[in-house]
Amino acid sequence: MGMDAGLVVRDALPQEGETVAAILLEAYGQYESELPADRWMLYQEAIRASVHSEAPLAKIVAVLDGEIAGSVQLFRTSHEAYGLDELDIQAPFIRYLAVPPRFRGHGIATALIADAARRTAGQGATWLHLHTSDMMRSAVTLYERLGFERATNTDFHSGETLVKGYKLDLSKSGIFVR
């Protein structure tokens, strides 16, 4: 599964918000059956709101053959990513990594993570953080394959879900930092 030649990673344009929201909802739709209905409704609302938020340092999209095929949001700190003071991680975060099933297998998620890693390393960051949960099994597999390691000290609960912290050592991740 290599990088597709027709893939371009760039900042999302302001007018692409609704398209990005649709991509996010399509990608995350696979988790609907794993969440209680009220939690799924709140998750969808948070996803929709995220594309209009000013909190991200960058809203990054992957465009495959002219069509938005994935996205990720990059934040300066855990507070900007989650609004949770108790996490207090003063390092960059990625959230809402999304590639709908119809676009998977083209290296899109890897390209989005690599772009976020390059941006943060270029600003002097040494770690890139993210959170995920056990229901996102394929994402966890990808993160671990790319060199992310568990950061259990950053775990937290969202309702009954354990949200697991991961971090990538940018100084050791030469594949991303060019």
C-alpha positions in Angstrom: 0.0 0.0 0.0 2.1 2.9 -1.3 1.4 6.6 -1.8 -0.8 7.3 -4.7 0.8 9.6 -7.4 -2.4 11.6 -7.7 -2.4 12.5 -4.0 -1.9 16.1 -2.8 -1.8 17.2 0.8 -2.6 20.8 1.6 -4.4 23.2 3.9 -8.2 23.0 3.7 -9.8 26.1 2.1 -12.5 27.9 4.2 -15.2 27.1 1.7 -14.4 23.3 2.0 -15.8 23.0 5.5 -19.0 21.2 4.6 -17.1 18.8 2.3 -14.6 18.0 5.0 -17.5 17.5 7.5 -19.1 15.0 5.1 -15.7 13.2 4.7 -15.4 13.0 8.5 -18.9 11.7 9.0 -18.4 9.1 6.2 -15.2 7.9 7.7 -16.4 7.8 11.3 -19.8 6.3 10.4 -18.3 2.9 10.9 -18.3 3.5 14.7 -22.0 4.3 14.9 -22.9 0.8 15.9 -20.2 0.7 18.6 -21.6 3.8 20.5 -24.8 4.4 22.4 -27.2 6.4 20.2 -26.9 9.6 22.4 -23.1 9.4 22.3 -23.1 8.9 18.5 -25.3 12.0 18.2 -22.9 14.1 20.3 -19.9 12.7 18.4 -21.5 13.7 15.1 -22.2 17.2 16.5 -18.6 17.6 17.6 -17.3 16.4 14.2 -19.5 19.0 12.4 -18.5 21.8 14.8 -14.8 20.9 14.4 -14.6 22.0 10.8 -15.8 25.5 11.7 -13.7 25.9 14.8 -10.8 28.4 15.0 -8.9 26.2 17.5 -6.8 24.1 15.1 -3.4 25.4 14.1 -4.1 23.7 10.7 -6.9 21.9 9.0 -5.2 19.6 6.5 -6.8 17.7 3.6 -5.6 15.1 1.2 -6.9 15.5 -2.3 -6.9 12.4 -4.5 -7.4 13.0 -8.2 -9.2 16.3 -7.5 -11.5 15.0 -4.7 -11.0 15.5 -1.0 -10.3 12.0 0.3 -9.2 12.6 3.9 -8.4 15.2 6.5 -6.8 15.8 9.9 -6.7 18.7 12.3 -3.5 19.9 14.0 -3.5 21.7 17.3 -0.7 23.4 19.3 -1.6 21.9 22.7 -4.0 19.5 24.4 -6.0 22.4 25.7 -6.5 23.7 22.1 -7.4 20.2 21.0 -9.8 19.2 23.7 -10.4 22.2 25.9 -9.4 20.0 28.9 -7.1 21.8 31.3 -6.3 18.6 33.2 -4.4 17.1 30.3 -1.9 20.0 30.2 0.2 18.6 27.3 2.2 21.5 25.8 2.9 19.7 22.5 1.2 19.4 19.2 -1.8 17.1 18.7 -3.6 15.7 15.8 -7.4 15.0 15.9 -10.1 13.9 13.6 -7.9 11.9 11.2 -10.4 10.7 8.7 -10.3 8.7 5.5 -13.6 7.2 4.2 -13.5 3.5 3.4 -13.8 4.2 -0.4 -10.5 6.1 -0.3 -8.5 3.7 1.9 -5.5 1.8 0.6 -3.9 4.8 -1.1 -1.6 6.0 1.8 -3.8 8.9 2.6 -3.8 8.6 6.4 0.0 8.2 6.4 0.4 11.2 4.1 -1.8 13.3 6.4 0.1 12.3 9.6 3.5 12.8 7.8 2.4 16.3 6.8 1.3 17.2 10.4 4.6 15.7 11.7 6.7 17.8 9.3 4.8 20.9 10.2 5.3 20.4 13.9 8.9 19.3 13.6 9.6 22.4 11.4 8.4 24.5 14.3 10.7 22.9 16.8 8.4 20.3 18.4 9.9 17.0 19.5 6.6 15.1 20.0 3.3 14.7 18.2 0.4 13.5 20.2 -3.0 11.9 19.5 -5.7 10.1 21.3 -7.8 7.1 20.1 -9.8 4.3 21.5 -10.0 0.6 21.2 -13.0 0.8 18.8 -10.6 2.4 16.3 -8.6 -0.8 15.9 -7.3 -0.2 12.3 -6.2 3.3 13.3 -4.3 2.0 16.3 -2.5 -0.5 14.1 -1.5 2.3 11.7 -0.3 4.6 14.5 1.9 1.8 16.0 3.3 0.9 12.5 4.2 4.5 12.0 6.1 4.7 15.3 3.6 6.1 17.7 4.0 4.7 21.2 1.6 4.6 24.1 1.5 7.6 26.4 -0.6 6.2 29.2 0.0 9.3 31.3 -2.2 11.2 28.8 -5.2 8.7 28.9 -8.6 10.0 30.0 -12.2 8.8 30.0 -15.0 10.1 27.8 -18.1 8.7 29.4 -17.2 5.0 29.8 -14.7 5.0 26.9 -11.0 5.0 27.8 -9.4 7.4 25.4 -5.8 6.3 25.0 -2.8 8.6 24.4 -0.1 8.0 21.9 2.9 10.1 21.0 5.5 10.1 18.1 9.1 11.1 18.8 9.7 13.4 15.9 13.5 13.3 16.5 13.4 9.6 15.7 10.9 9.7 12.9 13.0 10.5 9.9 10.4 9.1 7.6 8.2 12.1 8.3 10.7 14.9 8.8 12.1 16.0 5.5 
